[in-house]
Amino acid sequence: MIYNEIHRLKSQGFSNSQIARKLRISRNRVIDYGKMTPEEFFEFASSLQNRSKKLDPYHETIVGWLKEHPDLSGAQVLDWLEERLNVKSVSENTVRNYVNDIRETYHIPKQLPERDFGAVPELPMGQQMQVDFGELKVPTTAGSFKKLYFIGFILSHSRFKYVEWLDRPFQTTDLIHMQENAFRHFGGMTQEIVYDQDRLLAVSENAGDIIMTAEFTKYQQTRKFKVYLCRKADPQSKGKIEQVIKYVKNNFAKNRVFDNLPDWQEACMKWLKRTGNYKVHHNTKKRPSEVHALEKQHLQKVFGSYLFEKIFGTSITRKVHKDNVIRFGGNRYSVPLGTYRKGSQNIVHLQSDGQHLTVRLHPNGPVIARHTLSKEDGLIITDPSHRERSRSKRDQLIKQIEEMVPEKETIGWLIKQLAERYPRHLIDQLKIVQAAILTYPAFIEEALDEMKRLKLNSANDLRDIAISLEIQNRKKLKKTGIENEKYKNLAAPERKEDIYIRVLQGGSAQ
C-alpha cells in the first residue's frame, strides 16, 4: 500500500521529503521504493515473507500461548518471552508483527470487547466506490443447478450500483475488465476504491505494505486510484457493498431460472434500472439514479481503454493447504509433497487456459504441477507423482546395504520382499537391516539363508535370527574351551609310591 501511495504522490509532484513526512516513513524508504518497478517490489516484498525471523525458534510456544489465550497482546507476548524464556534481543514491534502473522496463519482472531457502533458519516460525492464478490447456485432450464459468480460495485454517496456475472470463478483479468465496465457505467472513477481482502488483487497484507498481484499493481499504477483494503471482520468499512451483494441474491437472483449467461446479464441490467437503482434507498430516502446524476459531475474522467496486453499471463494466486492441495473452480488440485512449508507464505501462482491448470511457485518460475480442469465440483484431482516421496534416501540405503553383503542374490531377495510388504515403511525396514549387518556381520549371510528357509520377510526377523546365531556361537565356545599355548609342551614329573609313605611318616620327599 505504501509503495502505491509513494508512486501516486510522486506523480502529483511531491518531493521525497514531502512524501516521507506525509506518510510518516523515512526518506530513504521513499527513495528505494520510488526506484522499484511493480515487478521488482513484488519480488522484494515476497522475499520478506520467506525470510527467517528472530522468533522462529519460539514459534510453537507462541502459537500455544495464543491458542490458549486468544486475547493476548503483542506486548504481553514480549513480556512472557522475557519472563519465561529469557528472550532479551527483540523489540516490541518485532513481536507484534510476528504475533499478527501467527494469528493470520492459524486463524486465531484476537478476542476484543464488544464495541458500540455508530452510523458512518456520509461521504462526499466522487470520493469512494466499494467492490465485493458473491456466488450462488441457481436452477437452470435443464432441470439442474449451476453455480454463478458475480461482482458488485456501488458509489458510496449516491448508492448507484453496477453488477456483472460469470459462470466460472473470477480471475484478476476479469476484475480489471469489469471494473473498467463499472467506470463506464458510472461515467467516471472515484478517488478511492474499497476492496475486501481478496486473492485476485492482494497476495498478502504484509503489515500494511500490501503485496498486490503484479497485474493489479500495474493496473492501479495506470489508473492512479487509491486502494483501501478492508481488514478482516470489519463490516463498517464495506457495509454498503455487502448490502448490495445480499440485495442481488435475495431480490434479483432468488427463484430466477438460468438459461444462458448473456440473457442472465441482460436481465440483471434491466433489474438495476427498474429496481436496484430506482427504488428509494432506505437510508438516504432518495433514488440512487437521481443522486447519481449529481454525483456523476464529481467523478474523475477515465480516458481511453486499459490495454490488457500489459497484463501478465499468470493472474491467479492460491494458498497451499497443509495437505498439499490448492482450491480452484470448486475442486482441490494436488501439488508435490513438501510444497506446503510450516511458517512460510505458501502462495502459488496459477495460469489457466480453460482446459488446463498450471501451477508455479513464482510468476515466471518452473511449473511444479499441471492438471486437466474438471467440469465437476467437489473433487480432489491428484497427480500420483505428487504423492511419491523422494526416493534418493531409499536408493542410497539400498546401495549401501548391497555393498555390505557379498551375497548379492540373497540380499536382493530380502530388499524385494521388504519393498512389497512394507512400501510405506521401507526406509525404516532398511535401517534395521543396515544396523543388523553392522552389529552382526559374521552371521548375516547365515541369517539370510535361515529367513529364506522359514519364508520370513521382515527386517526384525533378520535381526532376531542374527542375535540368536551370535548367542549360540558364544555358548559353543564356552563348552569347547581353549588350550593355553604357553604350557602345552610341559609334562608333570612322575613319583614313586614310597615317596608319599616317607612324607606321611615325617621324612623327606627326596
C-alpha positions as CSV (number, residue, x, y, z in Angstrom):
1,M,0.0,0.0,0.0
2,I,2.8,2.4,0.9
3,Y,4.5,1.6,-2.4
4,N,1.5,2.6,-4.4
5,E,1.0,5.8,-2.3
6,I,4.6,6.8,-2.9
7,H,4.3,6.5,-6.7
8,R,0.9,8.2,-6.7
9,L,2.3,11.2,-4.7
10,K,5.4,11.3,-6.9
11,S,3.2,11.5,-10.0
12,Q,1.5,14.5,-8.4
13,G,4.8,16.4,-8.0
14,F,5.6,15.8,-4.3
15,S,9.3,15.7,-3.3
16,N,10.8,12.7,-1.5
17,S,11.0,14.7,1.8
18,Q,7.3,15.8,1.5
19,I,6.2,12.2,0.8
20,A,8.2,10.9,3.8
21,R,6.6,13.5,6.1
22,K,3.1,12.8,4.7
23,L,3.3,9.0,5.0
24,R,5.4,9.2,8.2
25,I,8.2,7.0,6.8
26,S,11.9,7.5,6.3
27,R,13.2,9.4,3.2
28,N,15.5,6.5,2.3
29,R,12.5,4.2,2.1
30,V,10.7,6.7,-0.2
31,I,13.8,6.8,-2.5
32,D,14.2,3.0,-2.5
33,Y,10.5,2.3,-3.3
34,G,10.4,5.0,-5.8
35,K,13.1,3.4,-7.9
36,M,11.4,0.0,-7.9
37,T,9.1,-1.2,-10.7
38,P,5.9,-3.1,-9.7
39,E,7.6,-6.4,-10.6
40,E,10.7,-5.6,-8.5
41,F,8.6,-4.5,-5.5
42,F,6.5,-7.7,-5.8
43,E,9.7,-9.8,-5.7
44,F,11.2,-7.8,-2.8
45,A,8.0,-7.9,-0.7
46,S,7.6,-11.7,-1.4
47,S,11.2,-12.3,-0.3
48,L,10.4,-10.7,3.0
49,Q,7.7,-13.3,3.6
50,N,10.2,-16.2,3.3
51,R,13.0,-14.7,5.3
52,S,13.8,-16.4,8.6
53,K,12.8,-14.4,11.7
54,K,14.3,-13.9,15.1
55,L,11.3,-15.5,16.9
56,D,11.2,-18.7,14.7
57,P,12.8,-20.8,17.5
58,Y,9.9,-19.9,19.8
59,H,7.2,-20.3,17.1
60,E,5.4,-23.3,18.6
61,T,5.5,-21.8,22.1
62,I,3.9,-18.5,20.9
63,V,1.2,-20.4,18.9
64,G,0.4,-22.4,22.1
65,W,0.0,-19.2,24.1
66,L,-2.3,-17.6,21.6
67,K,-4.5,-20.7,21.2
68,E,-4.9,-20.9,25.0
69,H,-5.3,-17.1,25.5
70,P,-6.6,-15.6,22.2
71,D,-6.8,-12.1,23.9
72,L,-3.0,-11.9,24.4
73,S,-1.5,-8.7,23.0
74,G,1.9,-8.4,21.4
75,A,3.2,-6.5,24.5
76,Q,2.1,-9.4,26.7
77,V,3.8,-12.0,24.5
78,L,7.0,-9.9,24.7
79,D,6.8,-9.9,28.5
80,W,6.2,-13.6,28.6
81,L,9.2,-14.2,26.3
82,E,11.4,-12.2,28.7
83,E,10.0,-13.8,31.8
84,R,9.6,-17.4,30.9
85,L,12.3,-17.9,28.1
86,N,14.7,-15.1,29.0
87,V,14.5,-13.6,25.5
88,K,16.0,-10.1,25.5
89,S,17.1,-9.3,21.9
90,V,13.8,-8.5,20.2
91,S,11.8,-5.3,20.1
92,E,8.1,-4.9,20.8
93,N,7.4,-4.1,17.1
94,T,9.1,-7.3,16.0
95,V,6.9,-9.3,18.5
96,R,3.7,-7.5,17.5
97,N,4.3,-8.2,13.7
98,Y,5.2,-11.9,14.4
99,V,2.1,-12.4,16.6
100,N,-0.1,-10.8,13.8
101,D,1.4,-13.2,11.2
102,I,0.7,-16.2,13.5
103,R,-2.9,-15.0,14.1
104,E,-3.5,-14.8,10.3
105,T,-1.7,-18.2,9.6
106,Y,-3.5,-20.2,12.3
107,H,-6.8,-18.2,12.2
108,I,-6.6,-17.1,15.8
109,P,-8.5,-13.8,15.9
110,K,-7.9,-11.5,18.8
111,Q,-10.8,-11.5,21.2
112,L,-11.9,-7.9,21.6
113,P,-14.5,-6.5,23.9
114,E,-17.8,-5.6,22.3
115,R,-17.9,-2.0,21.0
116,D,-20.6,0.4,20.3
117,F,-21.3,1.1,16.6
118,G,-22.4,4.4,15.2
119,A,-23.6,5.4,11.8
120,V,-20.8,6.1,9.4
121,P,-20.9,9.8,8.2
122,E,-22.0,10.2,4.5
123,L,-19.0,10.6,2.2
124,P,-18.8,13.5,-0.3
125,M,-19.6,13.0,-4.0
126,G,-17.0,11.2,-6.1
127,Q,-14.8,10.1,-3.2
128,Q,-15.4,6.4,-2.8
129,M,-16.6,3.2,-4.6
130,Q,-16.9,-0.2,-2.9
131,V,-16.3,-3.6,-4.5
132,D,-17.1,-7.1,-3.4
133,F,-17.9,-10.6,-4.8
134,G,-20.7,-13.0,-4.5
135,E,-21.7,-16.5,-5.6
136,L,-24.8,-18.7,-5.5
137,K,-26.4,-21.8,-7.1
138,V,-29.4,-21.2,-9.3
139,P,-31.8,-23.6,-11.0
140,T,-31.4,-24.0,-14.8
141,T,-33.8,-24.6,-17.6
142,A,-32.3,-28.1,-18.0
143,G,-33.6,-29.0,-14.6
144,S,-30.2,-29.0,-12.8
145,F,-28.4,-26.3,-10.7
146,K,-25.5,-24.1,-11.8
147,K,-23.1,-22.1,-9.7
148,L,-22.8,-18.4,-10.8
149,Y,-20.3,-15.8,-9.7
150,F,-20.8,-12.0,-9.6
151,I,-19.1,-8.8,-8.7
152,G,-20.9,-5.8,-7.3
153,F,-19.9,-2.1,-7.4
154,I,-21.5,0.8,-5.5
155,L,-20.8,4.6,-5.3
156,S,-20.8,5.2,-1.6
157,H,-22.5,8.6,-1.8
158,S,-25.3,8.0,-4.3
159,R,-25.7,4.2,-3.7
160,F,-25.7,3.8,-7.5
161,K,-24.9,0.2,-8.4
162,Y,-23.4,-2.0,-11.1
163,V,-23.3,-5.8,-11.2
164,E,-21.7,-8.2,-13.6
165,W,-21.9,-12.1,-13.8
166,L,-19.7,-15.0,-14.7
167,D,-20.3,-18.8,-14.9
168,R,-16.8,-19.5,-13.5
169,P,-14.6,-18.2,-10.7
170,F,-13.1,-14.8,-11.2
171,Q,-9.5,-14.1,-12.3
172,T,-7.6,-10.9,-12.0
173,T,-8.2,-10.0,-15.6
174,D,-11.9,-10.3,-15.0
175,L,-11.8,-8.0,-12.1
176,I,-9.9,-5.4,-14.1
177,H,-12.2,-5.7,-17.1
178,M,-15.4,-5.5,-15.1
179,Q,-14.1,-2.5,-13.1
180,E,-13.5,-0.7,-16.4
181,N,-17.1,-1.6,-17.3
182,A,-18.2,-0.1,-14.0
183,F,-16.3,3.1,-14.7
184,R,-18.2,3.4,-18.0
185,H,-21.5,2.6,-16.3
186,F,-20.9,5.3,-13.6
187,G,-19.5,7.8,-16.0
188,G,-16.1,8.1,-14.2
189,M,-13.9,7.0,-11.4
190,T,-13.8,7.8,-7.7
191,Q,-10.7,8.9,-5.8
192,E,-10.8,5.8,-3.6
193,I,-11.9,2.2,-4.1
194,V,-12.6,-0.1,-1.2
195,Y,-11.9,-3.8,-1.7
196,D,-12.3,-6.9,0.6
197,Q,-9.1,-8.9,1.2
198,D,-9.3,-10.9,-2.0
199,R,-6.6,-13.1,-3.6
200,L,-7.3,-11.6,-7.0
201,L,-5.7,-8.3,-6.1
202,A,-3.7,-8.9,-2.9
203,V,-1.3,-11.7,-2.1
204,S,-0.6,-10.6,1.5
205,E,-1.4,-7.6,3.7
206,N,2.2,-7.6,4.9
207,A,1.6,-5.5,8.0
208,G,0.4,-2.5,5.9
209,D,2.7,-2.8,2.9
210,I,0.1,-4.7,0.9
211,I,1.6,-7.1,-1.6
212,M,-0.8,-6.9,-4.6
213,T,-0.6,-9.2,-7.6
214,A,1.7,-7.9,-10.3
215,E,-1.2,-7.5,-12.7
216,F,-3.4,-5.4,-10.4
217,T,-0.4,-3.3,-9.3
218,K,0.2,-2.4,-12.9
219,Y,-3.5,-1.6,-13.4
220,Q,-3.6,0.6,-10.3
221,Q,-0.5,2.4,-11.4
222,T,-2.1,3.2,-14.7
223,R,-5.5,4.4,-13.4
224,K,-3.9,6.0,-10.2
225,F,-6.8,5.4,-7.9
226,K,-6.3,5.0,-4.1
227,V,-6.8,1.4,-2.8
228,Y,-8.3,0.7,0.5
229,L,-8.2,-2.9,1.6
230,C,-10.6,-3.9,4.3
231,R,-9.4,-5.6,7.4
232,K,-11.0,-8.9,8.3
233,A,-14.2,-8.8,10.3
234,D,-14.6,-5.1,9.6
235,P,-18.1,-4.7,8.1
236,Q,-18.2,-1.0,8.8
237,S,-15.6,-0.4,6.1
238,K,-17.7,-2.0,3.3
239,G,-21.2,-2.3,4.7
240,K,-22.7,-0.6,1.7
241,I,-21.4,-3.2,-0.8
242,E,-22.3,-6.1,1.5
243,Q,-25.9,-4.9,1.4
244,V,-25.7,-4.9,-2.4
245,I,-24.5,-8.5,-2.5
246,K,-27.4,-9.5,-0.3
247,Y,-29.8,-7.4,-2.4
248,V,-28.7,-9.1,-5.6
249,K,-29.0,-12.6,-4.2
250,N,-32.4,-12.1,-2.5
251,N,-34.2,-9.7,-4.9
252,F,-32.8,-10.3,-8.4
253,A,-31.5,-13.9,-8.3
254,K,-33.8,-15.6,-5.9
255,N,-36.2,-18.0,-7.7
256,R,-34.9,-16.9,-11.1
257,V,-34.1,-19.7,-13.6
258,F,-30.8,-19.6,-15.5
259,D,-30.6,-20.4,-19.3
260,N,-27.5,-18.7,-20.6
261,L,-25.1,-16.0,-19.3
262,P,-25.9,-13.2,-21.8
263,D,-29.6,-13.4,-21.1
264,W,-28.9,-13.5,-17.4
265,Q,-26.7,-10.4,-17.5
266,E,-29.2,-8.5,-19.6
267,A,-31.9,-9.3,-17.1
268,C,-29.7,-8.1,-14.3
269,M,-29.1,-4.8,-16.0
270,K,-32.8,-4.3,-16.5
271,W,-33.3,-5.1,-12.8
272,L,-30.7,-2.5,-11.9
273,K,-32.6,0.1,-13.9
274,R,-36.0,-0.9,-12.8
275,T,-35.3,-1.7,-9.1
276,G,-31.7,-1.7,-7.9
277,N,-31.0,2.0,-8.8
278,Y,-34.6,3.2,-9.0
279,K,-36.2,2.3,-5.7
280,V,-35.8,4.8,-2.9
281,H,-32.9,3.9,-0.7
282,H,-34.0,3.1,2.9
283,N,-31.2,5.2,4.5
284,T,-30.9,8.2,2.1
285,K,-34.6,8.3,1.3
286,K,-33.6,9.2,-2.3
287,R,-33.5,7.3,-5.6
288,P,-29.8,6.3,-6.4
289,S,-30.3,7.1,-10.1
290,E,-31.3,10.7,-9.3
291,V,-28.5,11.3,-6.8
292,H,-26.0,9.7,-9.3
293,A,-27.0,12.3,-11.9
294,L,-25.5,14.9,-9.5
295,E,-22.5,12.8,-8.3
296,K,-21.5,12.0,-11.9
297,Q,-20.2,15.5,-12.2
298,H,-17.7,14.9,-9.4
299,L,-16.2,11.7,-10.8
300,Q,-12.8,11.7,-12.3
301,K,-12.8,11.1,-16.1
302,V,-11.4,7.9,-17.4
303,F,-9.5,8.5,-20.6
304,G,-9.1,5.7,-23.2
305,S,-9.3,2.0,-22.7
306,Y,-7.0,0.0,-20.5
307,L,-4.6,-2.0,-22.6
308,F,-5.0,-5.6,-21.4
309,E,-1.9,-6.8,-23.3
310,K,0.1,-5.2,-20.5
311,I,-1.2,-7.9,-18.2
312,F,1.0,-10.9,-17.4
313,G,-0.1,-14.4,-18.3
314,T,-0.1,-15.6,-14.6
315,S,-3.0,-13.8,-13.0
316,I,-4.2,-16.1,-10.2
317,T,-2.7,-16.8,-6.7
318,R,-3.8,-19.5,-4.3
319,K,-2.9,-20.7,-0.9
320,V,-1.3,-24.1,-0.5
321,H,-3.1,-26.0,2.3
322,K,-1.4,-28.4,4.8
323,D,-2.4,-31.5,2.8
324,N,-0.5,-30.0,-0.3
325,V,-3.6,-29.1,-2.3
326,I,-4.9,-25.8,-3.8
327,R,-8.5,-24.9,-4.3
328,F,-9.6,-23.8,-7.8
329,G,-13.0,-23.8,-9.5
330,G,-14.8,-25.7,-6.8
331,N,-12.2,-28.5,-6.7
332,R,-8.9,-29.3,-5.0
333,Y,-5.8,-30.0,-7.1
334,S,-2.6,-31.6,-5.8
335,V,0.8,-30.1,-5.7
336,P,4.0,-32.1,-4.9
337,L,4.6,-33.2,-1.3
338,G,6.7,-30.7,0.5
339,T,5.2,-27.6,-1.3
340,Y,3.5,-26.6,1.9
341,R,6.0,-25.5,4.5
342,K,5.1,-24.6,8.0
343,G,5.7,-20.9,8.8
344,S,6.1,-19.9,5.1
345,Q,3.8,-17.8,2.9
346,N,2.6,-20.9,1.0
347,I,1.4,-18.9,-2.0
348,V,1.5,-20.3,-5.6
349,H,0.7,-18.7,-8.9
350,L,-1.8,-20.3,-11.3
351,Q,-2.4,-20.0,-15.0
352,S,-5.5,-21.4,-16.7
353,D,-6.4,-21.6,-20.4
354,G,-9.9,-23.0,-19.7
355,Q,-8.7,-26.6,-20.2
356,H,-5.6,-27.0,-18.1
357,L,-4.3,-25.5,-14.8
358,T,-0.6,-24.7,-14.4
359,V,1.0,-24.1,-11.0
360,R,4.2,-22.2,-10.3
361,L,5.9,-21.1,-7.1
362,H,6.8,-17.8,-8.8
363,P,5.1,-15.9,-11.7
364,N,7.8,-16.8,-14.1
365,G,9.2,-19.9,-12.4
366,P,9.3,-23.5,-13.4
367,V,6.0,-25.5,-13.5
368,I,5.5,-27.6,-10.4
369,A,2.1,-29.0,-11.3
370,R,-0.2,-29.3,-14.3
371,H,-3.7,-30.6,-14.2
372,T,-6.6,-31.0,-16.6
373,L,-9.5,-29.0,-15.3
374,S,-12.5,-30.9,-14.1
375,K,-16.0,-29.8,-15.1
376,E,-17.4,-31.3,-11.9
377,D,-17.3,-29.8,-8.4
378,G,-16.2,-31.1,-5.1
379,L,-13.4,-33.4,-6.4
380,I,-9.8,-33.9,-5.4
381,I,-7.7,-34.0,-8.6
382,T,-4.4,-35.8,-7.7
383,D,-1.3,-36.4,-9.8
384,P,0.1,-39.8,-8.5
385,S,3.7,-38.4,-8.9
386,H,2.9,-35.7,-6.3
387,R,2.3,-38.3,-3.6
388,E,5.6,-40.2,-4.2
389,R,8.1,-39.2,-1.6
390,S,11.7,-38.6,-2.6
391,R,13.5,-41.9,-3.3
392,S,17.0,-40.6,-3.0
393,K,17.3,-41.6,0.6
394,R,15.8,-45.1,0.0
395,D,18.0,-45.7,-3.0
396,Q,21.1,-44.6,-1.1
397,L,20.2,-47.0,1.7
398,I,19.7,-49.9,-0.7
399,K,23.0,-49.2,-2.4
400,Q,24.9,-49.1,1.0
401,I,23.3,-52.4,2.1
402,E,24.1,-54.2,-1.2
403,E,27.7,-53.2,-0.9
404,M,27.9,-54.5,2.7
405,V,26.7,-58.0,1.8
406,P,28.8,-60.2,-0.5
407,E,25.9,-62.5,-1.4
408,K,24.0,-60.1,-3.8
409,E,21.3,-62.6,-4.8
410,T,20.1,-63.2,-1.2
411,I,20.2,-59.6,-0.1
412,G,18.4,-58.6,-3.3
413,W,15.7,-61.1,-2.4
414,L,15.3,-59.6,1.1
415,I,15.1,-56.0,-0.3
416,K,12.4,-57.0,-2.8
417,Q,10.4,-58.8,0.0
418,L,10.6,-55.6,2.2
419,A,9.5,-53.3,-0.6
420,E,6.4,-55.4,-1.4
421,R,5.4,-55.9,2.3
422,Y,6.3,-52.5,3.7
423,P,6.0,-49.9,0.9
424,R,5.2,-47.1,3.4
425,H,7.9,-48.1,5.9
426,L,10.6,-49.3,3.6
427,I,13.2,-46.8,4.8
428,D,12.6,-47.9,8.4
429,Q,13.0,-51.6,7.5
430,L,16.2,-50.9,5.6
431,K,17.7,-49.0,8.5
432,I,17.1,-52.1,10.7
433,V,18.8,-54.3,8.1
434,Q,21.7,-52.0,7.9
435,A,22.1,-51.9,11.7
436,A,21.9,-55.7,11.9
437,I,24.7,-56.0,9.3
438,L,26.9,-53.6,11.2
439,T,26.3,-55.3,14.5
440,Y,26.4,-59.0,13.5
441,P,28.5,-59.1,10.3
442,A,29.7,-62.7,10.8
443,F,26.1,-64.1,11.0
444,I,24.2,-62.1,8.4
445,E,24.6,-64.5,5.4
446,E,23.5,-67.5,7.6
447,A,20.6,-65.4,8.9
448,L,19.5,-64.6,5.4
449,D,19.6,-68.3,4.4
450,E,17.5,-69.1,7.5
451,M,15.0,-66.4,6.6
452,K,14.6,-67.9,3.1
453,R,14.2,-71.4,4.6
454,L,11.5,-70.2,7.0
455,K,9.8,-67.9,4.5
456,L,10.2,-64.8,6.7
457,N,10.2,-61.3,5.3
458,S,10.8,-58.7,8.0
459,A,13.9,-56.8,8.9
460,N,13.1,-57.6,12.6
461,D,13.2,-61.3,11.7
462,L,16.7,-60.8,10.2
463,R,18.0,-59.0,13.3
464,D,16.5,-61.6,15.7
465,I,17.9,-64.6,13.8
466,A,21.4,-62.9,13.7
467,I,21.2,-62.3,17.5
468,S,20.2,-65.9,18.1
469,L,23.1,-67.2,16.0
470,E,25.5,-65.0,17.8
471,I,24.3,-66.3,21.2
472,Q,24.5,-69.9,20.1
473,N,28.1,-69.3,18.9
474,R,29.1,-67.9,22.4
475,K,27.6,-70.9,24.2
476,K,29.5,-73.3,21.9
477,L,32.8,-71.6,22.6
478,K,32.3,-71.9,26.4
479,K,31.7,-75.7,26.2
480,T,34.7,-76.4,23.9
481,G,37.3,-74.5,25.9
482,I,40.7,-73.2,24.7
483,E,44.2,-74.8,25.3
484,N,46.9,-72.4,26.7
485,E,49.7,-72.3,24.2
486,K,52.3,-71.3,26.9
487,Y,52.1,-74.6,28.8
488,K,51.2,-77.1,26.1
489,N,54.8,-78.7,25.9
490,L,55.2,-79.1,29.7
491,A,54.8,-82.6,31.4
492,A,54.2,-83.3,35.1
493,P,57.0,-85.3,36.8
494,E,56.4,-89.0,37.9
495,R,57.0,-90.0,41.5
496,K,57.3,-93.5,43.1
497,E,54.8,-94.6,45.8
498,D,57.4,-94.8,48.7
499,I,58.0,-91.1,48.4
500,Y,54.4,-90.4,49.7
501,I,54.9,-93.1,52.5
502,R,58.1,-91.2,53.8
503,V,56.3,-87.9,53.7
504,L,53.5,-89.3,55.8
505,Q,56.0,-90.7,58.3
506,G,57.6,-87.3,58.7
507,G,60.6,-87.9,56.4
508,S,61.9,-86.0,53.4
509,A,60.4,-86.3,50.0
510,Q,63.8,-86.5,48.3
